Amino acid sequence: MKERIIQFGEGGFLRSFADMFIHIMNEKGLFDGKAVVVQPIEKGLIDVLNAQGGVYHQYLRGIENGEVINRCTEVRSISRGVNPYTDYKEYLSLAHNPDMRFIISNTTEAGIEYLGTEKLTDAPPKSFPAKLTALLYERYKCGLPGFILFCCELIDHNADYLKEYVLKYAELWGLGEDFKRWIENENHFCNTLVDRICTGYPKDEAEELCRELGCEDRLLNTAEIFHLWVIEGNFEDEFPLKKAGINVIWTDDVTPYKKRKVRILNGAHTSMVLAARLYGLSTVKECLDNENVCGVLKKTLDEEIIPTLGSNDEDKVFGAAVLERFANPFVKHQLLSIALNSVSKFKARVLPTILEYREKFGALPKCLTMSLAALIEFYRTDEANDGEEIIKFMKTASVKEILSRSDYWGEDLGFMLPEVEKTCELIKSDGMEGYYREALR
């Protein structure tokens, strides 16, 4: 099978996501290609990957259409790994292969950066965009066509930034206008949105699972059943994800899909967890098992978040899937982990829905507004984890002072004061039982 993909990143996410999809396309006879995985930082898993011949076992676990799923696949979509820190020549040689057509990357949110301190002669340059520029320049010198690039880093406009930084390195290194035109005209930098919770190497279960498999697998990987890949562009003819049954959306703009994910998935998380923690719960699964917390979550989704987005069928289906994902019995998602930096998360994930709901329906959404009161009361405890200044201020400031911090919220939220203050008083007088009783009324 031909090597047709260069993949930057050997971590659990891409192995549960893109590599799994490539395996499925190959198994269905729709694609004839494997990925060569490049280790983007100095320390990584390439030696382990090569020792196992690129083969590993992927468990997909969760709830699908009400049924508990625990499925294992032996994934064979990776041909080998290359470490540019120990064999830079081999790394550059990937550009010489005319069969190479795709580049897939997930180098974490910090991976797409422009340092401006590297040189073309570095072996390798430090940053991912600089490494990529060197590879693309090698490709250009060979007179070969460019690539289709799928960026999976969790930042907005991921591919746009990557392309911008590649062009900046081309300028910094004096690689010429013809090369920059080749970058622009011969390569397709595709912004993408990725969505799958990858729970990684199952440390507590690895010994038992390997015994069941009958082999040692140091790359054993776990993830949820749900997946979604939204990609700007349409390369289905060359990369037939949809035909293979993958939940992919080819589109001209990932923005509305990003908005849906942030508002429904992340917004539901952020609006739920702080009240639930004050209620004494510890994990998302416990929230779904609790009648009061789950009831408020469903009410928030069905009556506030989804109606604000427009209540189309896709939003409703996504909302239903979110509930199944939260109830995944294989994932122990700690509320305190989600609670990290909740002020900025609330501003990005929940507040836009509150403001749009108010504009659309002429009133404040009850559950989401109450969740802001829960946030304030949570920050008065010792469990809040945020910037030092934020924690110090939130712990002692009045509700009015907190809502007036436009530097926290993007605007003065004084118009929410009566409702938020009333809920804070309810929590103090009747506890979280009173909070949930009122939210469900």
ABEGO torsion letter per residue (X at the ends): XBBABBBBEABAAAAABAAAAAAAAAAAGABBBBBBBBBABABBAAAAAAAAGGBBBBBBBEBBGGBBBBBBBBBAABABBBBAAABAAAAAAAAABAABABBBBBAEAAABBBAGABBAABOBBABAAAAAAAAAAAAAAAGBBBBBBBBABBBBGAAAAAAAAAAAAAAAAGAEAAAAAAAAAABBBBBBBBBBBBAEBBAAAAAAAAAAAGBBBAABBBBBABBBBBBBEBAAAABBAAAAGBBBBBBABAAAAAAAAAAAAAAAAAAAAAAAAAAGBABAAAAAABAAAAAAAAAAAAAAAAAAAGGBAAAAAAAAAAAAAAABAABBBBAAAAABGAAAAAAAAAAAAAAAAAAAAGBBBAAAAAAAAAAAAAAABAABBBBAAAAAAAAABBAAAAAABAAAAGBBAAAAAAAAAAAAAAAAAAEAAAAAAAAAX
